[in-house]
Amino acid sequence: MKVWVNGALSEIEDARVSVLDHGMTVGDGVFETVKAVHGQPFALTRHLERLARSADGLGLPEPDLDEVGHACAAVLAANPMPLGRLRITYTGGLSPLGSDRGTDGPTLVVALGSTTRRPDTTSVITVPWTRNERGALTGLKTTSYAENVIALARAHQQGASEALFANTVGRLCEGTGSNVFVVLDGELHTPPVSSGCLAGITRALTVEWTGAKETDLPMDVLGSAEEIFLTSTLRDVQSVARVDGRDVSTAPGPVTTKAMRVFEERAAADPDPKSV
């Protein structure tokens, strides 16, 4: 396995990032996860655009997206596999211990791991912790992921693959690494970005390709929705069959099944759909 670290490919055994890197010491970094099918990244342009937005929101130097794109191509070429998880990590770089950043410049790491296609259906739980829709990191895809680690561990303990959060005012927000859609009276809805959820790439494409509505939703909508599904880079569109141990009436239901088909067909037709 070869990874890209600060300008060059390295064998994974030789790849090094300083123990004083700000991404490690205080979580001062941003990242993207990109699906790669037989070496072809999906929606890379959108992912790189979001990487730049997240970096700007965190106050990091603007990433050189040409360099990042080159690094992604080099890593994909060096590690052929049928289905991969391409991870781009961009941090504050070598810094003093504490919250202040150093002056050496950012760190860029690109790595690739193999993965498998997700099941068509899954189970989720809800958790008592909330997303802060007014926080400094809201809407940014940062490496400060400990809240998600804790929530996802609880989900796994309860036989689920994802945990769903409300925001601080009790509205449906998102999962640890996914966005959530619900079907109400035959219509498809997803929480707006103002809820505090991440503006997911797969979420945006699903909204564009299905006509889903962005709707402020109460958390208890999960108990009454006719259908529920998750979207994320590696899930694509995945139906939810159980929430907190309760069966969803139909999984995958007709609206979800159509969304799955539309997403698969549109993604196959255009592996790099640009932002509208």
Steps between C-alpha positions, in 0.01 A plus 500: 500500500628844404381829644564863413665710772599861440596485135596140432385138502638285781467139601256495789772364732716805422228768503555748783312795646641680803360415843470878539275537197203717599262247350619248756541720806179705480302366203582807290429360156243425233443195285303342219407139430453417132366179351724350231380226265780324312721805547233753394409747777136603522403869525862601565445860388224549756710338773796727426274805501369400843854434624586859408184632673575304815862620503383860461249456781773369727736781401752268335700615197316441174590151373655469155222296341714416197753343734228318691354368174844385388554326834165321469584379148842377612361307796222343292748394230738352757233297682261330253187354659135444400345729762697741710464765769724792400581715801637855465624658823619862523618632836658802669839331479793505741406726792586569864306310763177689558244670278734742319605392149861483391655663197624192309183474291231233468531124470337310211446125517310292244441130567283223355338202668292222355133472586190301401155597376258583780185288562178640354347536848635587843400581857558829683462634851445847638737639763448752783786726391432793268652678205568868564349678202670825609848367576825619344541168318143469375492397135875431487639151442772508763719236659345582839295180487498369858125565544435281197729226630305485828159501332597242238639270768164513678325419173721196448435386858127500417538316168464809281730652240425868565393742772274799431520836677252775573629856519484719811134593436383141450483496121621208288856565385728221370693183572861460609606477136180521302201713415145381558191512276139419594185437298184674624172462311696365206735801484873496565651737759842561656608748770638831368865592547381759754418207731874461554547200274794464266426596141567147378603445139271199463226695679527787250493266201202313640310827548585610146420166338180415691349841576504437876392794715721655768269516801540587867391177669436396863707213632189290558435491125714185506210324674239596242687510169384255236856445383844607618833485326858615551739651249878520513802451279526127566134427574367680191126461577437244774158408636437499876306196619514561877525807725572441870382142460172599332430368152437755226185391316664456162871463431592576236171663409403623155638853540829371638524235229454766234761726664745208507445432131519865395820555697666189360406586141599868521828425679592239240425744219713781647778409746581866567170692516577868542324735740194681365 
